[in-house]
Amino acid sequence: MSFQNLLIENKGRIQYIIINRESKLNALNKDTLAELHTAFNDAFNNAEVGGIIITGAGQKAFVAGADISEFVALDAAGGHQLAQLGQTTVFNLIENGNKPVIAAINGFALGGGLELAMACHIRIASDNAKMGLPEVTLGLIPGYGGTQRLPQLVGKGKAFEMIMTADMITAAEARQYGLINHVTEQDELLAKSEEILNKILLRAPLAIASAITAVNAGLQNGIKGFETEIAEFGKCFGTDDFKEGVSAFLEKRKPAFKGE
Ligand code: COA
């Protein structure tokens, strides 16, 4: 599958999804969102892909937000639809995917760009990265999950400050607040992302998928996280990976998981 706004690269079992609108600082227009939906669906369903790293083309931006030029024609109903479609088809899809997704934040991650990074399971940023939710400067609020995921990551007070002031923060500040997991020099960003993802890829894939389901369940309204954990824990015992993991431990060897 080839895309107009994305580059897909495979490195072993890692798939890179690179947002490729550098001249617009990789802003998310409708077409790019539709392509992201397809690319993530493909990656989650492709047995050869173990995990995904999403990043932006160039050295300046991860994603500088939703494409503001597409906002001009929207009314209240159009705005509602835009947020609903984006949340369902891209942001929630990534968060609830069956494979680990790392955001390698290589520059500006603003508005929808930071929301995209927050939908990923792990965030790593280069030291030049700047992050923020500037929507109130446009008369808007974050619409791709930012009002929900930012407080989960940094706490309500800091989230209110970032959303209401619209200030950008540095990678070092983001690390301090818990918004990102690691900061690297720019030329180390992908190596660090690969190092972490390759470690995850040594673990049992179905257990990783269950962990994603259980962790997310605790953060969703109306779903009981502890009950989901019990159900997913039980499911793990029915997998070949579980038998392999325990046998390998007892036989003092490294496990060879098949994701079955
Ligand atoms: N939507 C559409 N186009 C965008 C964009 C966005 N979110 N962010 C950047 N661009 C475009 C600019 O319009 C410009 O296009 P042009 O060359 O055709 O005029 C190009 O990307 C480069 O951006 P520019 O503003 O010239 O770069 P800069 O270095 O001066 O500033 C930013 C960088 C990130 C500070 C600035 O682009 C910005 O504030 N972007 C909007 C951020 C935002 O509010 N995002 C939330 C949207 S909800």
Boltz pocket constraint, residues with backbone or C-beta under 6 A from the ligand:
constraints:
  - pocket:
      binder: B
      contacts: [[A, 22], [A, 23], [A, 24], [A, 25], [A, 27], [A, 64], [A, 65], [A, 66], [A, 67], [A, 68], [A, 69], [A, 108], [A, 110], [A, 111], [A, 112], [A, 134], [A, 135], [A, 138]]
      max_distance: 6.0
